[in-house]
Amino acid sequence: MQVEITPERKAARRKLNRSGAVITYEDNHVIGLSKRPGLLSQGGPAGVISLPDLLDYYRREAEGKAGKAYVGIVHRLDRNTSGAMVVAKTSKAAGRLSKLFHDRAKELKKTYLAWVERIPEVAEGELVHRLRREGGVTKLAAPGDDDGRIAKLHYKVVARGKKCARLEIALGTGLPHQIRAQMSDVGHPLWGDKKYGGTPWRRHALHALSLVFPHPVGGELVTVTAPVPADLKELDESRNMRPPV
C-alpha cells in the first residue's frame, strides 16, 4: 500500500520536484521516481547535490525525522541519463533489491528509449557483445579477454526522422554504459554522446522509460514509469520523428 499523502509529504514532494526528482510510487519500503538529466544518482564530489541528498531531505521533511534518513541506492543511471529509478527506504529492502540487480533477475525489466544517429537497416534485433571497462569508458573486449562481460540488449525502431531514429531498448544485462557502447559499435551512437562518437548536443539522448521489479517485501510486481522529458520531445520535433509505416 502506498503512503498517505499528508500535507507535509505533499509540500516536501513539491520541493523535490523542483530539484529534479519526481516520485511516482512510494510505500514504507521503496520509492519509485523519475530523475532529471544532470542529477547524480549516487553521491559525488563535495558540494554537488545528488539524489541521495535530495531524498534524505525529502524524507526528513515528509516524515518529520530528526536525524538522517535511510536512502538505499540499489542501481544507478548515468548523470545525463533521465528516467525511472527505484530507491530503498530500509536496509532490508536495499539488500533484496541489490541482489535482484546483481543477479539480473528475470523478473527485473528495464526499458529505455534511445535516440541514435542514422536509421538502422534492421528494424528490430538483438545485440550481444563482450564488454570491458577501461579508464571510465566501456569498450569491446578482445577475443579471449577474461575481464570482458557479456552484454545483451534487444532494440526496436519506434520512430524515424532526419538522420536519426528513436529506439525502444529492453536490457538483457545491465552493464555500465552498455547501451551507449553497443549502439556505437554497430554504427549508431546515441545522439549527443560525444564519448562514444555521437554528434554533440545537450546530453546523450537516453531515457529510462520504465522499470519493473518484484517488491522486496510483498513480492508483487511494481512498475515505475518516467515520462519523456521536454528536451527529448524537442529533439523528436527537430528531427521530424515519425512512427515507421
N, C-alpha and C positions, 0 to 999 in steps of 0.2 A: 504494500500500500504506500502510495506516495505521501510525502509530508504535507501537513496542513500549511496553507499559505497565510500565515499570520501577517498583520501589518508590519511587524519588524522584518519578517522574511521578505515581504514584498518590497520594502524600501531598500533592503540590502541587495536584492536582485537588480533593482534599477541601477544602483551604483556599479554592480558587477558588469551589467550590460554595457555601460558607458566605457568600461575598461577593456572590453573586447571579449568577454566570455558570457554566453547566453545559456542558462540552464534550461534543458528541455525535459529532464527526468530527475527526480530526487526522492529517495526514501531514506530509511535510517542507516543504510549500509553503503550506498553508492550515489554518485552524482553523474548524470549524463549531460554533456554540454556541447556547444558549438564554439570553437576557438577561432578568433580572427587571425589573419596573417600578420606576422610581425611580433606576435606574442610568444615568448619562450614557454614551452610546455614543461620544462624542468628548470630547476634553479640555475642561474647563470652568474655572470660577473657581479661583483659588489655594486650596488646602486642600480641594477637593472631589474625592474619589476617582472616577475614571472607568474605563470598560472598558479603554482603553489602559494605564492604570496597573496594573490587575489582571493583564492579560496579560503585561506586561513582567515583573512579579514572578513570575508563574507560570512563564514560560519560563526565567528565570534559575535558579529552584529546580529545575524539571523537567530542564533540560539542563545544569546546572552552569555557566552563563555568568557570567563575572566582571563584565562590563560590561552596559550597557543592551541589551536585546534588541530586535530589529526587530518592530514591530507596525504593520501597514498597514491603516488603516480605509478601506474602499473604498465603504461606504454607511453609512447611519445609520438608527436608529429613534428616534422622539421619546423623551424621558426616561421618560415614563409609559406608553409602549407596550412590552409584553413580546414575547418571541418570538425567532424564528430569525434569525441573522446569520452572515456569513462574514467572516473577517479573514485578511489575508495575512501570511505569515511571512517573505517575501522581497520585495525591491523589484521583481523581475521579475514575481512573481505579482501584486503590487499594481497594477502598470501594466496588466497584461492584464485583471484583474478590473475595475479602474476604467473601462476602455474599454467593457467589456460593459455596465456600469450606465449609463454616459454615453450609449452608443449605443442603449440599450434593446433589446439583442439578443433576437431571437425565442426563443433557447434559454433565456433567463432567465425563470423562472416564479416569481412571488411570490403566495402565497395567504394571506389574512388571515381572521380571524374578528372580526366587529364586532357589538356589542350595541347596537341602536338603539331609540329611542323610537317607540312605536306600530308597528303591523304594516303593512308596505307592501301596498297593494291589488294590485299586480302582483308575483307571487311570484318572478319571475326577469326580469332585463333588463340593459341596458347604459346607463350614464350617460356623456355626453360634454359637457364644459364647457370654456370657455376661462378659465383662472385667472391671477391675478397676485398677487404678494406686496406687502403694504403694512403697515409697522410691525409685522412679525412675525406677521401674520395673512394667511391665504390667502383671497382674495375673487374673486368673479366679475368678469371683465374686461368693461369696457364694449364695445359693438359697435365694431369698428374699432381697438381698443386693440392697438397693435403689441407692447406689453410682455407681453400675455397669452400663455399657452402652453396648448396642447390637453391636456386630461386625460381619460383613458378608464378605465373600470372595468366589470367585469361582476359582478353580485351575484345571489345565490340565497338565498331564505329557507330555512334548515335547521331552525329551531325557532321556535315561537311561545309567548308567555306573557302575563302580565298587563301590558298596555300596553308590551310590549317584544318585540323579535324578534332572533334571532341570525342573522346573515347570513354566508355564505361569499363572500369577495370575491377575484376574480382581477384584479390590476392590469394594465392595458394600458400605463400610463405610471407614473412614479414621482416625482411632484412633492411638495414639502413640504406636509404637512397635506392631501394630496389627498383621502383617504377622508373625513376629518373635514369638509372644506368641501363636498364633493359631496353627501354624505348629508344634511348640514344644509340645503343648498339645496333638496332635494326634500322637506323636511319631516320628516326622520328623523335628527336629530342623534344622535351617539353618547351612550349613557348615561354620565353623569358629565362630559361635555365642556362645561364652563361657557363656554369661549372661543367655542364655536360654537352656543350656545343649548341645551345639554343640561341635564338635571336634575343638581344637584350630587351627587357620590358620591366615593369614594376617589380615583378617577382616571378618565380617559376609557377606556371599555371596548373596547380594541382589542388584538388579539394577532396577531403574525406567525406563522402556523401552520407554514408550510413555505417553503423557498427551494430552487429547483433551478437549477443553473448548470453550464456546461461547465468542467471542471478547467482551470486556467490553463496547465498544463504538458502533461498527458496528453490533454485534450480530452474525456474521458469525462464523462457527466453525474453530478453529485454532488447528493444530496438531503439537506438539513438540515431536521429537523423539531423542533418545540418543543411539549411537552405543555402543555395548558391549565393555567394556574396556579390556585392554591386560591381566590383572591379572585373570579375569574370563574366558577369552579364554584359558589361560594356565590351569586353573582348569578343563575345559572341556577336554583338551588333557590329563592331568594327570590321570583323572578318566575314560578315554576312552569312553566318552559320545557318544551315537548314538541315532538317532530318533527311536521311537518304531515302530515295524513292525506290 
